[in-house]
Structure formats: C-alpha cells, structure tokens
C-alpha cells in the first residue's frame, strides 16, 4: 500500500503536530511516545519542536538533519481530524 505524502505540518503545542496529506486529509500526531528515545529527545525543547518542516517530496517531517518521522508513521498512528 502506498501512503499519502505530507503536504504541510504545524506544531500546535509542545508535543502535537497537525499534518495535512496530499489527499487533503488532516491528522493530529502526538510525539510524546517517541520522546523516551534518545534520537527524539531534542523535541522536548518547544522552540526546536516548532521548527518542524516537511521533507522534500513529502516522505517525512523533519527537524534539522537527524530527526524525522515518516509519512507512514504519521498516517498510520495519527488521529483523524474533521
């Protein structure tokens, strides 16, 4: 199965993203469960977290060069929004 690509991503609080996909659906994604992993620990910094951007091609959201969350993870585990 092919998953929709990420079109936009917005940090709405210190641990939640609102992600819009190229099929025009939106999902909320809470990163809290990832924060215990060392790779994701910088996301505890609210200023850094809000610097989220969409990777070219829409395959992930990224922070800097070392932290990313795939479109699969965001789509599969995000909470559908109206």
Secondary structure, DSSP 8 states (H G I E B T S, - for coil): -----EEEEEE-SSSEEEEEETTS-EEEEE-GGGTTSGGGGGGGSHHHHTT-EE-TTSSEEEETTTEEEEHHHHHHHSEE--
